[in-house]
Amino acid sequence: MLSSSHPKNQPFTVAEFGAADGSISMELITDIIDVVREKSHPDKQIHIMYEDIPTNEFNSLYKRMNGIIPKPRSYLLDYDNVFVTTSGTNFFNQCFPSSSVDLALAFNATHYLSKPLPLSDHVYRFFPGNQEEREAITKQAGADWLVFLKHRANELKQGGWGVFSTVGETEATLDEPAMMGPHDIFAIMDDIWKGFVSKGLITKEEYQRFSFAACFRNARELQEPFNSEELRKTGLRFDGVKFAILPCFFATEWKERLEKGIDDRAMFARDITTNTRTYSYSSFYGSLNDDRTAEEKSQICDLLYKEMETYFLSKHPEDFMNDYLTNTIYVFKE
């Protein structure tokens, strides 16, 4: 993937899309710097470009880069001639100049859709329900994925690579049902949100208005655009897709504490709820009626996560189906 023939006087440019606070890729990019310099020159200039939406909390990214948030350790503290820039844009557009990127990365980002679509009977499309609505989401996800790939094709240099890893699904077989990760999180969110309708805390219309603008794709869905002439003309080629099951991080941490004699289920419940809140809060908040005050909306959302934490606390951490199913696709530009 990384060639020793990279032009000597040009920086090696890495672009990460949907980078959030940069923590997921920090150690990987450290490894990339080592490999690039091992194959080219020990002092080769490296340019790291982070992209995310304008409302992203870039301040945390800047703090991580400079070691103010110490873990994982920033590569900027250990390497010279490494330069970092950020772009508050949207990866459904071209974010960087054409033929400027050597390696494009995305982790847990490309499942997000360009716009929310209604799903009247559940918070996510995987679960049984209105087939027409689910097909509309799948169609939108396919169109968005093609758009994403076309823009990355424009940005990649000839010979450049893209590695895009995201939460995934599997297709049903004769022996195994379809799976998604994290299955139980979405099932629990929906149960609580539906329960709020029964309790009179929210209206049926508010429940139906909720839309999690994301679609976890299976391997076939990731490969589909490469059959199109539209993408073929860009020079972007499919190299492979890798499926993996990653154990739930929070359950793993709980087990590690348990081995030391500490059965801290409260921390498990709190941590997994906090993580869920980060990516779902705005969707729940935005589904509530405009005639509600901001304080009332916040109280309803806070109650949702309080009930979720209580639910997690009432169960054994190993009883949840919360492992992450990931699909990682590898592409290159001819």
Backbone hydrogen bonds, N-H to C=O, Kabsch-Sander energy under -0.5 kcal/mol:
donor,donor_aa,acceptor,acceptor_aa,energy
3,S,1,M,-0.6
6,H,3,S,-1.1
10,Q,7,P,-1.4
12,F,45,Q,-2.4
13,T,11,P,-0.6
14,V,12,F,-0.5
14,V,47,H,-3.0
15,A,103,L,-2.6
16,E,49,M,-2.9
17,F,15,A,-0.5
17,F,105,L,-3.0
18,G,51,E,-0.8
19,A,51,E,-2.7
22,G,19,A,-2.4
26,M,22,G,-0.7
29,I,25,S,-3.0
30,T,26,M,-1.6
31,D,27,E,-1.9
32,I,28,L,-2.4
33,I,29,I,-2.5
34,D,30,T,-1.8
35,V,31,D,-2.5
36,V,32,I,-2.9
37,R,33,I,-2.2
38,E,34,D,-1.9
39,K,35,V,-2.0
40,S,36,V,-1.3
44,K,41,H,-2.0
46,I,81,N,-2.3
47,H,12,F,-2.8
48,I,46,I,-0.5
48,I,83,F,-3.3
49,M,14,V,-3.2
49,M,47,H,-0.5
50,Y,48,I,-0.5
50,Y,85,T,-2.6
51,E,16,E,-3.0
52,D,87,S,-2.0
56,N,53,I,-2.2
58,F,56,N,-1.9
60,S,57,E,-1.1
61,L,57,E,-0.8
62,Y,58,F,-2.5
63,K,59,N,-2.1
64,R,60,S,-2.3
65,M,61,L,-2.6
66,N,62,Y,-1.4
67,G,64,R,-1.5
68,I,63,K,-2.0
69,I,63,K,-1.1
77,L,74,S,-1.3
78,D,75,Y,-1.4
79,Y,75,Y,-1.5
83,F,46,I,-3.0
85,T,48,I,-2.3
87,S,50,Y,-2.7
89,T,52,D,-1.3
89,T,87,S,-1.5
93,N,90,N,-2.1
99,S,154,N,-2.5
100,S,97,P,-0.9
100,S,155,E,-2.0
101,V,155,E,-2.5
102,D,13,T,-2.0
103,L,13,T,-1.9
104,A,161,W,-2.7
105,L,15,A,-3.2
106,A,163,V,-1.5
107,F,17,F,-0.6
108,N,165,S,-2.1
112,Y,109,A,-1.8
113,L,213,A,-2.6
119,L,208,Q,-0.6
119,L,210,F,-0.6
122,H,119,L,-0.6
127,F,124,Y,-0.9
131,Q,129,G,-0.6
134,R,130,N,-1.9
135,E,131,Q,-2.5
136,A,132,E,-1.7
137,I,133,E,-1.8
138,T,134,R,-2.3
139,K,135,E,-2.4
140,Q,136,A,-2.3
141,A,137,I,-2.6
142,G,138,T,-2.1
143,A,139,K,-2.1
144,D,140,Q,-2.7
145,W,141,A,-2.2
146,L,142,G,-1.8
147,V,143,A,-2.1
148,F,144,D,-2.6
149,L,145,W,-2.3
150,K,146,L,-2.3
151,H,147,V,-2.1
152,R,148,F,-2.0
153,A,149,L,-2.2
154,N,150,K,-1.8
155,E,151,H,-1.9
156,L,152,R,-2.2
157,K,101,V,-2.9
159,G,333,K,-3.1
160,G,157,K,-2.6
161,W,102,D,-2.3
162,G,331,V,-2.6
163,V,104,A,-2.8
164,F,329,I,-2.3
165,S,106,A,-3.2
165,S,163,V,-0.5
166,T,327,N,-2.0
168,G,325,L,-4.2
169,E,217,R,-1.4
170,T,179,M,-2.5
173,T,176,E,-3.3
181,G,168,G,-1.3
183,H,180,M,-0.9
184,D,321,M,-2.1
186,F,182,P,-1.2
187,A,183,H,-1.7
188,I,184,D,-2.6
189,M,185,I,-2.5
190,D,186,F,-2.0
191,D,187,A,-2.2
192,I,188,I,-2.4
193,W,189,M,-2.5
194,K,190,D,-2.8
195,G,191,D,-2.0
196,F,192,I,-1.5
197,V,193,W,-0.8
197,V,194,K,-0.9
198,S,194,K,-1.5
199,K,195,G,-2.0
200,G,197,V,-1.2
201,L,196,F,-2.3
202,I,196,F,-1.4
207,Y,203,T,-2.1
208,Q,204,K,-2.5
209,R,205,E,-1.6
210,F,206,E,-1.0
210,F,207,Y,-0.8
212,F,123,V,-0.7
213,A,211,S,-0.9
214,A,212,F,-2.9
215,C,111,H,-2.7
217,R,167,V,-0.6
217,R,215,C,-0.6
222,L,218,N,-1.7
223,Q,219,A,-1.6
224,E,220,R,-1.5
226,F,223,Q,-1.7
227,N,224,E,-2.1
228,S,225,P,-1.8
232,R,228,S,-2.0
233,K,229,E,-2.1
234,T,231,L,-1.3
235,G,232,R,-1.4
236,L,231,L,-0.8
237,R,332,F,-3.3
239,D,330,Y,-2.9
240,G,330,Y,-1.4
242,K,328,T,-2.8
244,A,326,T,-2.3
246,L,244,A,-0.6
246,L,324,Y,-3.5
252,T,248,C,-2.3
253,E,249,F,-2.2
254,W,250,F,-1.9
255,K,251,A,-2.3
256,E,252,T,-2.1
257,R,253,E,-2.1
258,L,254,W,-2.4
259,E,255,K,-2.3
260,K,256,E,-0.6
260,K,257,R,-0.8
261,G,258,L,-2.1
262,I,257,R,-2.6
263,D,261,G,-0.6
264,D,262,I,-1.3
265,R,263,D,-1.4
268,F,264,D,-1.4
269,A,265,R,-2.8
270,R,266,A,-2.4
271,D,267,M,-3.0
272,I,268,F,-2.4
273,T,269,A,-1.6
274,T,270,R,-2.4
275,N,271,D,-2.2
276,T,272,I,-1.9
277,R,273,T,-2.3
278,T,274,T,-1.5
279,Y,275,N,-0.8
279,Y,276,T,-0.5
280,S,276,T,-1.0
281,Y,277,R,-2.2
284,F,280,S,-2.0
285,Y,281,Y,-2.9
286,G,282,S,-2.3
287,S,283,S,-0.8
287,S,284,F,-0.8
288,L,284,F,-0.5
288,L,285,Y,-1.2
292,R,289,N,-1.5
297,K,293,T,-2.4
298,S,294,A,-2.3
299,Q,295,E,-2.2
300,I,296,E,-2.1
301,C,297,K,-2.3
302,D,298,S,-2.8
303,L,299,Q,-2.1
304,L,300,I,-2.0
305,Y,301,C,-2.0
306,K,302,D,-2.0
307,E,303,L,-2.6
308,M,304,L,-1.9
309,E,305,Y,-2.4
310,T,306,K,-2.2
311,Y,307,E,-2.2
312,F,308,M,-2.5
313,L,309,E,-2.2
314,S,310,T,-1.3
314,S,311,Y,-0.6
315,K,311,Y,-0.6
315,K,312,F,-0.9
319,D,316,H,-2.5
320,F,317,P,-0.8
322,N,320,F,-1.2
324,Y,246,L,-2.9
325,L,323,D,-0.6
326,T,244,A,-3.0
326,T,324,Y,-0.6
327,N,166,T,-2.3
328,T,242,K,-2.6
329,I,164,F,-2.5
329,I,327,N,-0.5
330,Y,240,G,-3.0
331,V,162,G,-2.5
332,F,237,R,-2.0
333,K,160,G,-2.2
334,E,235,G,-2.9
334,E,332,F,-0.6
